[in-house]
Amino acid sequence: MSKPVSSEQSLNYKWDVCLSNMFVQSTVGLGIGIISSAIMFRRAAWPVWGGLGFGLGKAYADCNAKLRTFPSIHQELQSNKTEEKK
């Protein structure tokens, strides 16, 4: 059986995933904005900022969804219910 993970470690892991996800998605959005600005919009600045904004917004939505889930509590409740039935 695996060693139980504390809630502090679980939260730290989720924050690490959120921050790395934010970095990657904002970089991808920025890159797409730069490429589209150079190719289609004659070097305008708004596609760059728009791409960065989309990347940050997507990262925020993913992080919000990840931090609002509580799988450890749900699993604990499920295991308690199965033990009570036995």
PDB file of N, CA, C and O in Angstrom:
ATOM      1  N   MET A   1       0.845  -1.181   0.000  1.00  0.00           N
ATOM      2  CA  MET A   1       0.000   0.000   0.000  1.00  0.00           C
ATOM      3  C   MET A   1       0.889   1.242   0.000  1.00  0.00           C
ATOM      4  O   MET A   1       1.946   1.245   0.631  1.00  0.00           O
ATOM      5  N   SER A   2       0.481   2.269  -0.684  1.00  0.00           N
ATOM      6  CA  SER A   2       1.285   3.479  -0.785  1.00  0.00           C
ATOM      7  C   SER A   2       1.162   4.334   0.468  1.00  0.00           C
ATOM      8  O   SER A   2       0.187   4.251   1.216  1.00  0.00           O
ATOM      9  N   LYS A   3       2.172   5.147   0.667  1.00  0.00           N
ATOM     10  CA  LYS A   3       2.211   6.027   1.825  1.00  0.00           C
ATOM     11  C   LYS A   3       1.238   7.188   1.617  1.00  0.00           C
ATOM     12  O   LYS A   3       1.205   7.761   0.528  1.00  0.00           O
ATOM     13  N   PRO A   4       0.446   7.551   2.628  1.00  0.00           N
ATOM     14  CA  PRO A   4      -0.506   8.656   2.442  1.00  0.00           C
ATOM     15  C   PRO A   4       0.221   9.986   2.218  1.00  0.00           C
ATOM     16  O   PRO A   4       1.280  10.244   2.790  1.00  0.00           O
ATOM     17  N   VAL A   5      -0.369  10.800   1.385  1.00  0.00           N
ATOM     18  CA  VAL A   5       0.200  12.104   1.049  1.00  0.00           C
ATOM     19  C   VAL A   5      -0.527  13.168   1.856  1.00  0.00           C
ATOM     20  O   VAL A   5      -1.757  13.183   1.916  1.00  0.00           O
ATOM     21  N   SER A   6       0.243  14.061   2.476  1.00  0.00           N
ATOM     22  CA  SER A   6      -0.390  15.117   3.258  1.00  0.00           C
ATOM     23  C   SER A   6      -1.050  16.139   2.337  1.00  0.00           C
ATOM     24  O   SER A   6      -0.698  16.264   1.164  1.00  0.00           O
ATOM     25  N   SER A   7      -2.001  16.855   2.890  1.00  0.00           N
ATOM     26  CA  SER A   7      -2.708  17.856   2.088  1.00  0.00           C
ATOM     27  C   SER A   7      -1.771  18.987   1.666  1.00  0.00           C
ATOM     28  O   SER A   7      -1.951  19.591   0.609  1.00  0.00           O
ATOM     29  N   GLU A   8      -0.778  19.265   2.494  1.00  0.00           N
ATOM     30  CA  GLU A   8       0.193  20.302   2.162  1.00  0.00           C
ATOM     31  C   GLU A   8       1.000  19.911   0.928  1.00  0.00           C
ATOM     32  O   GLU A   8       1.216  20.730   0.035  1.00  0.00           O
ATOM     33  N   GLN A   9       1.442  18.659   0.881  1.00  0.00           N
ATOM     34  CA  GLN A   9       2.204  18.184  -0.277  1.00  0.00           C
ATOM     35  C   GLN A   9       1.339  18.168  -1.533  1.00  0.00           C
ATOM     36  O   GLN A   9       1.807  18.497  -2.623  1.00  0.00           O
ATOM     37  N   SER A  10       0.091  17.789  -1.372  1.00  0.00           N
ATOM     38  CA  SER A  10      -0.822  17.761  -2.509  1.00  0.00           C
ATOM     39  C   SER A  10      -1.054  19.171  -3.059  1.00  0.00           C
ATOM     40  O   SER A  10      -1.056  19.376  -4.273  1.00  0.00           O
ATOM     41  N   LEU A  11      -1.247  20.127  -2.172  1.00  0.00           N
ATOM     42  CA  LEU A  11      -1.462  21.507  -2.599  1.00  0.00           C
ATOM     43  C   LEU A  11      -0.206  22.081  -3.248  1.00  0.00           C
ATOM     44  O   LEU A  11      -0.292  22.787  -4.252  1.00  0.00           O
ATOM     45  N   ASN A  12       0.961  21.780  -2.679  1.00  0.00           N
ATOM     46  CA  ASN A  12       2.213  22.245  -3.278  1.00  0.00           C
ATOM     47  C   ASN A  12       2.401  21.681  -4.677  1.00  0.00           C
ATOM     48  O   ASN A  12       2.846  22.391  -5.578  1.00  0.00           O
ATOM     49  N   TYR A  13       2.066  20.413  -4.864  1.00  0.00           N
ATOM     50  CA  TYR A  13       2.174  19.794  -6.179  1.00  0.00           C
ATOM     51  C   TYR A  13       1.230  20.474  -7.169  1.00  0.00           C
ATOM     52  O   TYR A  13       1.610  20.746  -8.308  1.00  0.00           O
ATOM     53  N   LYS A  14       0.001  20.746  -6.734  1.00  0.00           N
ATOM     54  CA  LYS A  14      -0.964  21.400  -7.626  1.00  0.00           C
ATOM     55  C   LYS A  14      -0.481  22.785  -8.030  1.00  0.00           C
ATOM     56  O   LYS A  14      -0.632  23.178  -9.186  1.00  0.00           O
ATOM     57  N   TRP A  15       0.105  23.541  -7.082  1.00  0.00           N
ATOM     58  CA  TRP A  15       0.613  24.863  -7.413  1.00  0.00           C
ATOM     59  C   TRP A  15       1.797  24.783  -8.374  1.00  0.00           C
ATOM     60  O   TRP A  15       1.927  25.607  -9.279  1.00  0.00           O
ATOM     61  N   ASP A  16       2.652  23.794  -8.174  1.00  0.00           N
ATOM     62  CA  ASP A  16       3.773  23.613  -9.104  1.00  0.00           C
ATOM     63  C   ASP A  16       3.271  23.329 -10.517  1.00  0.00           C
ATOM     64  O   ASP A  16       3.788  23.881 -11.489  1.00  0.00           O
ATOM     65  N   VAL A  17       2.275  22.476 -10.625  1.00  0.00           N
ATOM     66  CA  VAL A  17       1.701  22.170 -11.934  1.00  0.00           C
ATOM     67  C   VAL A  17       1.056  23.419 -12.534  1.00  0.00           C
ATOM     68  O   VAL A  17       1.196  23.675 -13.730  1.00  0.00           O
ATOM     69  N   CYS A  18       0.353  24.195 -11.713  1.00  0.00           N
ATOM     70  CA  CYS A  18      -0.297  25.415 -12.204  1.00  0.00           C
ATOM     71  C   CYS A  18       0.723  26.425 -12.731  1.00  0.00           C
ATOM     72  O   CYS A  18       0.531  27.008 -13.798  1.00  0.00           O
ATOM     73  N   LEU A  19       1.801  26.628 -11.985  1.00  0.00           N
ATOM     74  CA  LEU A  19       2.799  27.614 -12.411  1.00  0.00           C
ATOM     75  C   LEU A  19       3.536  27.165 -13.676  1.00  0.00           C
ATOM     76  O   LEU A  19       3.783  27.972 -14.573  1.00  0.00           O
ATOM     77  N   SER A  20       3.880  25.893 -13.745  1.00  0.00           N
ATOM     78  CA  SER A  20       4.559  25.428 -14.958  1.00  0.00           C
ATOM     79  C   SER A  20       3.608  25.458 -16.151  1.00  0.00           C
ATOM     80  O   SER A  20       4.018  25.788 -17.264  1.00  0.00           O
ATOM     81  N   ASN A  21       2.340  25.114 -15.925  1.00  0.00           N
ATOM     82  CA  ASN A  21       1.333  25.173 -16.982  1.00  0.00           C
ATOM     83  C   ASN A  21       1.148  26.618 -17.455  1.00  0.00           C
ATOM     84  O   ASN A  21       1.003  26.864 -18.652  1.00  0.00           O
ATOM     85  N   MET A  22       1.154  27.570 -16.522  1.00  0.00           N
ATOM     86  CA  MET A  22       1.014  28.979 -16.881  1.00  0.00           C
ATOM     87  C   MET A  22       2.193  29.427 -17.753  1.00  0.00           C
ATOM     88  O   MET A  22       2.006  30.129 -18.747  1.00  0.00           O
ATOM     89  N   PHE A  23       3.385  29.024 -17.377  1.00  0.00           N
ATOM     90  CA  PHE A  23       4.567  29.408 -18.151  1.00  0.00           C
ATOM     91  C   PHE A  23       4.506  28.850 -19.574  1.00  0.00           C
ATOM     92  O   PHE A  23       4.762  29.566 -20.542  1.00  0.00           O
ATOM     93  N   VAL A  24       4.169  27.577 -19.688  1.00  0.00           N
ATOM     94  CA  VAL A  24       4.143  26.930 -21.006  1.00  0.00           C
ATOM     95  C   VAL A  24       3.035  27.517 -21.879  1.00  0.00           C
ATOM     96  O   VAL A  24       3.278  27.854 -23.038  1.00  0.00           O
ATOM     97  N   GLN A  25       1.825  27.641 -21.339  1.00  0.00           N
ATOM     98  CA  GLN A  25       0.710  28.120 -22.158  1.00  0.00           C
ATOM     99  C   GLN A  25       0.854  29.592 -22.528  1.00  0.00           C
ATOM    100  O   GLN A  25       0.473  29.987 -23.630  1.00  0.00           O
ATOM    101  N   SER A  26       1.396  30.408 -21.629  1.00  0.00           N
ATOM    102  CA  SER A  26       1.592  31.810 -21.991  1.00  0.00           C
ATOM    103  C   SER A  26       2.703  31.949 -23.031  1.00  0.00           C
ATOM    104  O   SER A  26       2.630  32.823 -23.895  1.00  0.00           O
ATOM    105  N   THR A  27       3.729  31.099 -22.960  1.00  0.00           N
ATOM    106  CA  THR A  27       4.790  31.129 -23.964  1.00  0.00           C
ATOM    107  C   THR A  27       4.267  30.693 -25.329  1.00  0.00           C
ATOM    108  O   THR A  27       4.613  31.288 -26.349  1.00  0.00           O
ATOM    109  N   VAL A  28       3.439  29.659 -25.347  1.00  0.00           N
ATOM    110  CA  VAL A  28       2.847  29.209 -26.617  1.00  0.00           C
ATOM    111  C   VAL A  28       1.944  30.295 -27.193  1.00  0.00           C
ATOM    112  O   VAL A  28       2.001  30.574 -28.390  1.00  0.00           O
ATOM    113  N   GLY A  29       1.113  30.908 -26.358  1.00  0.00           N
ATOM    114  CA  GLY A  29       0.245  31.993 -26.820  1.00  0.00           C
ATOM    115  C   GLY A  29       1.039  33.175 -27.346  1.00  0.00           C
ATOM    116  O   GLY A  29       0.688  33.767 -28.367  1.00  0.00           O
ATOM    117  N   LEU A  30       2.111  33.513 -26.642  1.00  0.00           N
ATOM    118  CA  LEU A  30       2.972  34.614 -27.078  1.00  0.00           C
ATOM    119  C   LEU A  30       3.619  34.293 -28.421  1.00  0.00           C
ATOM    120  O   LEU A  30       3.691  35.149 -29.302  1.00  0.00           O
ATOM    121  N   GLY A  31       4.087  33.058 -28.574  1.00  0.00           N
ATOM    122  CA  GLY A  31       4.702  32.650 -29.838  1.00  0.00           C
ATOM    123  C   GLY A  31       3.722  32.699 -30.992  1.00  0.00           C
ATOM    124  O   GLY A  31       4.055  33.179 -32.076  1.00  0.00           O
ATOM    125  N   ILE A  32       2.515  32.206 -30.766  1.00  0.00           N
ATOM    126  CA  ILE A  32       1.493  32.260 -31.818  1.00  0.00           C
ATOM    127  C   ILE A  32       1.152  33.705 -32.156  1.00  0.00           C
ATOM    128  O   ILE A  32       0.939  34.038 -33.322  1.00  0.00           O
ATOM    129  N   GLY A  33       1.100  34.566 -31.138  1.00  0.00           N
ATOM    130  CA  GLY A  33       0.844  35.991 -31.381  1.00  0.00           C
ATOM    131  C   GLY A  33       1.941  36.648 -32.193  1.00  0.00           C
ATOM    132  O   GLY A  33       1.662  37.453 -33.082  1.00  0.00           O
ATOM    133  N   ILE A  34       3.191  36.311 -31.894  1.00  0.00           N
ATOM    134  CA  ILE A  34       4.318  36.890 -32.631  1.00  0.00           C
ATOM    135  C   ILE A  34       4.306  36.419 -34.090  1.00  0.00           C
ATOM    136  O   ILE A  34       4.503  37.211 -35.011  1.00  0.00           O
ATOM    137  N   ILE A  35       4.075  35.137 -34.279  1.00  0.00           N
ATOM    138  CA  ILE A  35       4.055  34.598 -35.646  1.00  0.00           C
ATOM    139  C   ILE A  35       2.907  35.198 -36.452  1.00  0.00           C
ATOM    140  O   ILE A  35       3.090  35.605 -37.599  1.00  0.00           O
ATOM    141  N   SER A  36       1.729  35.248 -35.847  1.00  0.00           N
ATOM    142  CA  SER A  36       0.593  35.815 -36.588  1.00  0.00           C
ATOM    143  C   SER A  36       0.784  37.311 -36.832  1.00  0.00           C
ATOM    144  O   SER A  36       0.344  37.829 -37.859  1.00  0.00           O
ATOM    145  N   SER A  37       1.427  38.003 -35.911  1.00  0.00           N
ATOM    146  CA  SER A  37       1.696  39.425 -36.106  1.00  0.00           C
ATOM    147  C   SER A  37       2.678  39.641 -37.261  1.00  0.00           C
ATOM    148  O   SER A  37       2.503  40.547 -38.076  1.00  0.00           O
ATOM    149  N   ALA A  38       3.689  38.813 -37.318  1.00  0.00           N
ATOM    150  CA  ALA A  38       4.705  38.978 -38.367  1.00  0.00           C
ATOM    151  C   ALA A  38       4.176  38.583 -39.740  1.00  0.00           C
ATOM    152  O   ALA A  38       4.543  39.193 -40.743  1.00  0.00           O
ATOM    153  N   ILE A  39       3.314  37.563 -39.793  1.00  0.00           N
ATOM    154  CA  ILE A  39       2.862  37.056 -41.089  1.00  0.00           C
ATOM    155  C   ILE A  39       1.616  37.780 -41.601  1.00  0.00           C
ATOM    156  O   ILE A  39       1.577  38.212 -42.753  1.00  0.00           O
ATOM    157  N   MET A  40       0.598  37.912 -40.745  1.00  0.00           N
ATOM    158  CA  MET A  40      -0.694  38.388 -41.237  1.00  0.00           C
ATOM    159  C   MET A  40      -1.005  39.850 -40.924  1.00  0.00           C
ATOM    160  O   MET A  40      -1.704  40.495 -41.705  1.00  0.00           O
ATOM    161  N   PHE A  41      -0.524  40.384 -39.839  1.00  0.00           N
ATOM    162  CA  PHE A  41      -0.989  41.702 -39.396  1.00  0.00           C
ATOM    163  C   PHE A  41       0.064  42.798 -39.493  1.00  0.00           C
ATOM    164  O   PHE A  41      -0.049  43.818 -38.813  1.00  0.00           O
ATOM    165  N   ARG A  42       1.059  42.615 -40.303  1.00  0.00           N
ATOM    166  CA  ARG A  42       2.078  43.632 -40.581  1.00  0.00           C
ATOM    167  C   ARG A  42       2.711  44.212 -39.319  1.00  0.00           C
ATOM    168  O   ARG A  42       2.816  45.427 -39.147  1.00  0.00           O
ATOM    169  N   ARG A  43       3.118  43.317 -38.464  1.00  0.00           N
ATOM    170  CA  ARG A  43       3.859  43.636 -37.241  1.00  0.00           C
ATOM    171  C   ARG A  43       3.092  44.529 -36.265  1.00  0.00           C
ATOM    172  O   ARG A  43       3.671  45.412 -35.634  1.00  0.00           O
ATOM    173  N   ALA A  44       1.823  44.296 -36.152  1.00  0.00           N
ATOM    174  CA  ALA A  44       1.017  44.999 -35.154  1.00  0.00           C
ATOM    175  C   ALA A  44       1.250  44.359 -33.780  1.00  0.00           C
ATOM    176  O   ALA A  44       1.615  43.187 -33.685  1.00  0.00           O
ATOM    177  N   ALA A  45       1.040  45.128 -32.745  1.00  0.00           N
ATOM    178  CA  ALA A  45       1.313  44.629 -31.397  1.00  0.00           C
ATOM    179  C   ALA A  45       0.136  43.868 -30.796  1.00  0.00           C
ATOM    180  O   ALA A  45       0.341  43.028 -29.920  1.00  0.00           O
ATOM    181  N   TRP A  46      -1.085  44.137 -31.237  1.00  0.00           N
ATOM    182  CA  TRP A  46      -2.242  43.540 -30.568  1.00  0.00           C
ATOM    183  C   TRP A  46      -2.318  42.020 -30.684  1.00  0.00           C
ATOM    184  O   TRP A  46      -2.823  41.396 -29.751  1.00  0.00           O
ATOM    185  N   PRO A  47      -1.850  41.369 -31.768  1.00  0.00           N
ATOM    186  CA  PRO A  47      -1.899  39.895 -31.776  1.00  0.00           C
ATOM    187  C   PRO A  47      -0.965  39.270 -30.735  1.00  0.00           C
ATOM    188  O   PRO A  47      -1.252  38.205 -30.188  1.00  0.00           O
ATOM    189  N   VAL A  48       0.148  39.945 -30.473  1.00  0.00           N
ATOM    190  CA  VAL A  48       1.090  39.442 -29.474  1.00  0.00           C
ATOM    191  C   VAL A  48       0.445  39.481 -28.094  1.00  0.00           C
ATOM    192  O   VAL A  48       0.487  38.494 -27.359  1.00  0.00           O
ATOM    193  N   TRP A  49      -0.146  40.609 -27.744  1.00  0.00           N
ATOM    194  CA  TRP A  49      -0.798  40.736 -26.438  1.00  0.00           C
ATOM    195  C   TRP A  49      -2.034  39.847 -26.349  1.00  0.00           C
ATOM    196  O   TRP A  49      -2.340  39.305 -25.287  1.00  0.00           O
ATOM    197  N   GLY A  50      -2.740  39.700 -27.466  1.00  0.00           N
ATOM    198  CA  GLY A  50      -3.905  38.818 -27.476  1.00  0.00           C
ATOM    199  C   GLY A  50      -3.514  37.362 -27.255  1.00  0.00           C
ATOM    200  O   GLY A  50      -4.178  36.647 -26.506  1.00  0.00           O
ATOM    201  N   GLY A  51      -2.438  36.920 -27.905  1.00  0.00           N
ATOM    202  CA  GLY A  51      -1.951  35.553 -27.719  1.00  0.00           C
ATOM    203  C   GLY A  51      -1.494  35.299 -26.296  1.00  0.00           C
ATOM    204  O   GLY A  51      -1.762  34.243 -25.724  1.00  0.00           O
ATOM    205  N   LEU A  52      -0.799  36.280 -25.728  1.00  0.00           N
ATOM    206  CA  LEU A  52      -0.370  36.155 -24.331  1.00  0.00           C
ATOM    207  C   LEU A  52      -1.571  36.098 -23.392  1.00  0.00           C
ATOM    208  O   LEU A  52      -1.589  35.319 -22.439  1.00  0.00           O
ATOM    209  N   GLY A  53      -2.562  36.922 -23.668  1.00  0.00           N
ATOM    210  CA  GLY A  53      -3.776  36.922 -22.841  1.00  0.00           C
ATOM    211  C   GLY A  53      -4.539  35.615 -22.923  1.00  0.00           C
ATOM    212  O   GLY A  53      -5.021  35.108 -21.911  1.00  0.00           O
ATOM    213  N   PHE A  54      -4.653  35.057 -24.146  1.00  0.00           N
ATOM    214  CA  PHE A  54      -5.320  33.762 -24.290  1.00  0.00           C
ATOM    215  C   PHE A  54      -4.567  32.668 -23.535  1.00  0.00           C
ATOM    216  O   PHE A  54      -5.186  31.819 -22.893  1.00  0.00           O
ATOM    217  N   GLY A  55      -3.246  32.685 -23.609  1.00  0.00           N
ATOM    218  CA  GLY A  55      -2.448  31.678 -22.909  1.00  0.00           C
ATOM    219  C   GLY A  55      -2.608  31.777 -21.401  1.00  0.00           C
ATOM    220  O   GLY A  55      -2.774  30.765 -20.721  1.00  0.00           O
ATOM    221  N   LEU A  56      -2.558  33.000 -20.878  1.00  0.00           N
ATOM    222  CA  LEU A  56      -2.730  33.190 -19.437  1.00  0.00           C
ATOM    223  C   LEU A  56      -4.139  32.843 -18.987  1.00  0.00           C
ATOM    224  O   LEU A  56      -4.327  32.273 -17.913  1.00  0.00           O
ATOM    225  N   GLY A  57      -5.126  33.182 -19.797  1.00  0.00           N
ATOM    226  CA  GLY A  57      -6.510  32.855 -19.453  1.00  0.00           C
ATOM    227  C   GLY A  57      -6.758  31.360 -19.412  1.00  0.00           C
ATOM    228  O   GLY A  57      -7.448  30.859 -18.524  1.00  0.00           O
ATOM    229  N   LYS A  58      -6.192  30.648 -20.376  1.00  0.00           N
ATOM    230  CA  LYS A  58      -6.329  29.189 -20.403  1.00  0.00           C
ATOM    231  C   LYS A  58      -5.633  28.567 -19.193  1.00  0.00           C
ATOM    232  O   LYS A  58      -6.162  27.641 -18.577  1.00  0.00           O
ATOM    233  N   ALA A  59      -4.462  29.070 -18.858  1.00  0.00           N
ATOM    234  CA  ALA A  59      -3.742  28.550 -17.697  1.00  0.00           C
ATOM    235  C   ALA A  59      -4.515  28.827 -16.408  1.00  0.00           C
ATOM    236  O   ALA A  59      -4.549  27.985 -15.511  1.00  0.00           O
ATOM    237  N   TYR A  60      -5.131  29.998 -16.314  1.00  0.00           N
ATOM    238  CA  TYR A  60      -5.930  30.331 -15.134  1.00  0.00           C
ATOM    239  C   TYR A  60      -7.133  29.398 -15.012  1.00  0.00           C
ATOM    240  O   TYR A  60      -7.449  28.929 -13.918  1.00  0.00           O
ATOM    241  N   ALA A  61      -7.795  29.134 -16.117  1.00  0.00           N
ATOM    242  CA  ALA A  61      -8.965  28.245 -16.093  1.00  0.00           C
ATOM    243  C   ALA A  61      -8.562  26.821 -15.694  1.00  0.00           C
ATOM    244  O   ALA A  61      -9.255  26.178 -14.907  1.00  0.00           O
ATOM    245  N   ASP A  62      -7.453  26.335 -16.230  1.00  0.00           N
ATOM    246  CA  ASP A  62      -6.992  24.995 -15.872  1.00  0.00           C
ATOM    247  C   ASP A  62      -6.601  24.915 -14.398  1.00  0.00           C
ATOM    248  O   ASP A  62      -6.920  23.945 -13.712  1.00  0.00           O
ATOM    249  N   CYS A  63      -5.913  25.942 -13.927  1.00  0.00           N
ATOM    250  CA  CYS A  63      -5.487  25.961 -12.525  1.00  0.00           C
ATOM    251  C   CYS A  63      -6.691  26.049 -11.593  1.00  0.00           C
ATOM    252  O   CYS A  63      -6.720  25.392 -10.553  1.00  0.00           O
ATOM    253  N   ASN A  64      -7.661  26.840 -11.952  1.00  0.00           N
ATOM    254  CA  ASN A  64      -8.871  26.971 -11.144  1.00  0.00           C
ATOM    255  C   ASN A  64      -9.596  25.633 -11.043  1.00  0.00           C
ATOM    256  O   ASN A  64     -10.074  25.261  -9.972  1.00  0.00           O
ATOM    257  N   ALA A  65      -9.675  24.917 -12.151  1.00  0.00           N
ATOM    258  CA  ALA A  65     -10.333  23.612 -12.137  1.00  0.00           C
ATOM    259  C   ALA A  65      -9.532  22.604 -11.315  1.00  0.00           C
ATOM    260  O   ALA A  65     -10.111  21.782 -10.605  1.00  0.00           O
ATOM    261  N   LYS A  66      -8.212  22.664 -11.410  1.00  0.00           N
ATOM    262  CA  LYS A  66      -7.376  21.722 -10.675  1.00  0.00           C
ATOM    263  C   LYS A  66      -7.434  21.982  -9.164  1.00  0.00           C
ATOM    264  O   LYS A  66      -7.460  21.035  -8.377  1.00  0.00           O
ATOM    265  N   LEU A  67      -7.454  23.233  -8.760  1.00  0.00           N
ATOM    266  CA  LEU A  67      -7.460  23.551  -7.330  1.00  0.00           C
ATOM    267  C   LEU A  67      -8.825  23.347  -6.686  1.00  0.00           C
ATOM    268  O   LEU A  67      -8.912  23.244  -5.463  1.00  0.00           O
ATOM    269  N   ARG A  68      -9.879  23.287  -7.468  1.00  0.00           N
ATOM    270  CA  ARG A  68     -11.215  23.092  -6.911  1.00  0.00           C
ATOM    271  C   ARG A  68     -11.597  21.621  -6.743  1.00  0.00           C
ATOM    272  O   ARG A  68     -12.667  21.319  -6.214  1.00  0.00           O
ATOM    273  N   THR A  69     -10.743  20.713  -7.182  1.00  0.00           N
ATOM    274  CA  THR A  69     -11.042  19.294  -7.017  1.00  0.00           C
ATOM    275  C   THR A  69     -10.411  18.794  -5.727  1.00  0.00           C
ATOM    276  O   THR A  69      -9.332  19.240  -5.336  1.00  0.00           O
ATOM    277  N   PHE A  70     -11.080  17.884  -5.085  1.00  0.00           N
ATOM    278  CA  PHE A  70     -10.598  17.321  -3.834  1.00  0.00           C
ATOM    279  C   PHE A  70     -10.637  15.801  -3.908  1.00  0.00           C
ATOM    280  O   PHE A  70     -11.473  15.180  -3.252  1.00  0.00           O
ATOM    281  N   PRO A  71      -9.757  15.188  -4.687  1.00  0.00           N
ATOM    282  CA  PRO A  71      -9.841  13.740  -4.850  1.00  0.00           C
ATOM    283  C   PRO A  71      -9.507  12.968  -3.578  1.00  0.00           C
ATOM    284  O   PRO A  71     -10.069  11.897  -3.350  1.00  0.00           O
ATOM    285  N   SER A  72      -8.608  13.485  -2.747  1.00  0.00           N
ATOM    286  CA  SER A  72      -8.237  12.739  -1.553  1.00  0.00           C
ATOM    287  C   SER A  72      -9.411  12.644  -0.577  1.00  0.00           C
ATOM    288  O   SER A  72      -9.613  11.598   0.039  1.00  0.00           O
ATOM    289  N   ILE A  73     -10.180  13.713  -0.429  1.00  0.00           N
ATOM    290  CA  ILE A  73     -11.332  13.688   0.457  1.00  0.00           C
ATOM    291  C   ILE A  73     -12.403  12.768  -0.115  1.00  0.00           C
ATOM    292  O   ILE A  73     -13.024  11.998   0.617  1.00  0.00           O
ATOM    293  N   HIS A  74     -12.614  12.849  -1.417  1.00  0.00           N
ATOM    294  CA  HIS A  74     -13.620  12.005  -2.060  1.00  0.00           C
ATOM    295  C   HIS A  74     -13.250  10.533  -1.919  1.00  0.00           C
ATOM    296  O   HIS A  74     -14.111   9.704  -1.620  1.00  0.00           O
ATOM    297  N   GLN A  75     -11.980  10.201  -2.131  1.00  0.00           N
ATOM    298  CA  GLN A  75     -11.542   8.811  -2.003  1.00  0.00           C
ATOM    299  C   GLN A  75     -11.685   8.327  -0.573  1.00  0.00           C
ATOM    300  O   GLN A  75     -12.059   7.178  -0.338  1.00  0.00           O
ATOM    301  N   GLU A  76     -11.392   9.192   0.377  1.00  0.00           N
ATOM    302  CA  GLU A  76     -11.514   8.808   1.785  1.00  0.00           C
ATOM    303  C   GLU A  76     -12.971   8.540   2.149  1.00  0.00           C
ATOM    304  O   GLU A  76     -13.267   7.583   2.865  1.00  0.00           O
ATOM    305  N   LEU A  77     -13.874   9.375   1.665  1.00  0.00           N
ATOM    306  CA  LEU A  77     -15.290   9.165   1.938  1.00  0.00           C
ATOM    307  C   LEU A  77     -15.786   7.869   1.303  1.00  0.00           C
ATOM    308  O   LEU A  77     -16.577   7.144   1.905  1.00  0.00           O
ATOM    309  N   GLN A  78     -15.323   7.579   0.092  1.00  0.00           N
ATOM    310  CA  GLN A  78     -15.732   6.356  -0.583  1.00  0.00           C
ATOM    311  C   GLN A  78     -15.223   5.123   0.167  1.00  0.00           C
ATOM    312  O   GLN A  78     -15.945   4.135   0.298  1.00  0.00           O
ATOM    313  N   SER A  79     -13.990   5.177   0.657  1.00  0.00           N
ATOM    314  CA  SER A  79     -13.448   4.027   1.377  1.00  0.00           C
ATOM    315  C   SER A  79     -14.178   3.822   2.703  1.00  0.00           C
ATOM    316  O   SER A  79     -14.363   2.684   3.134  1.00  0.00           O
ATOM    317  N   ASN A  80     -14.598   4.915   3.359  1.00  0.00           N
ATOM    318  CA  ASN A  80     -15.350   4.797   4.594  1.00  0.00           C
ATOM    319  C   ASN A  80     -16.723   4.174   4.341  1.00  0.00           C
ATOM    320  O   ASN A  80     -17.197   3.380   5.153  1.00  0.00           O
ATOM    321  N   LYS A  81     -17.352   4.517   3.246  1.00  0.00           N
ATOM    322  CA  LYS A  81     -18.667   3.967   2.915  1.00  0.00           C
ATOM    323  C   LYS A  81     -18.570   2.461   2.623  1.00  0.00           C
ATOM    324  O   LYS A  81     -19.446   1.694   3.023  1.00  0.00           O
ATOM    325  N   THR A  82     -17.521   2.047   1.936  1.00  0.00           N
ATOM    326  CA  THR A  82     -17.381   0.625   1.627  1.00  0.00           C
ATOM    327  C   THR A  82     -17.060  -0.186   2.880  1.00  0.00           C
ATOM    328  O   THR A  82     -17.481  -1.337   3.003  1.00  0.00           O
ATOM    329  N   GLU A  83     -16.317   0.412   3.807  1.00  0.00           N
ATOM    330  CA  GLU A  83     -16.018  -0.280   5.053  1.00  0.00           C
ATOM    331  C   GLU A  83     -17.268  -0.437   5.909  1.00  0.00           C
ATOM    332  O   GLU A  83     -17.445  -1.454   6.579  1.00  0.00           O
ATOM    333  N   GLU A  84     -18.141   0.582   5.885  1.00  0.00           N
ATOM    334  CA  GLU A  84     -19.376   0.509   6.666  1.00  0.00           C
ATOM    335  C   GLU A  84     -20.308  -0.563   6.132  1.00  0.00           C
ATOM    336  O   GLU A  84     -21.031  -1.189   6.907  1.00  0.00           O
ATOM    337  N   LYS A  85     -20.307  -0.787   4.836  1.00  0.00           N
ATOM    338  CA  LYS A  85     -21.180  -1.794   4.227  1.00  0.00           C
ATOM    339  C   LYS A  85     -20.748  -3.201   4.590  1.00  0.00           C
ATOM    340  O   LYS A  85     -21.584  -4.103   4.654  1.00  0.00           O
ATOM    341  N   LYS A  86     -19.475  -3.408   4.826  1.00  0.00           N
ATOM    342  CA  LYS A  86     -18.956  -4.745   5.149  1.00  0.00           C
ATOM    343  C   LYS A  86     -19.266  -5.102   6.547  1.00  0.00           C
ATOM    344  O   LYS A  86     -18.909  -6.189   7.001  1.00  0.00           O
TER     345      LYS A  86
END
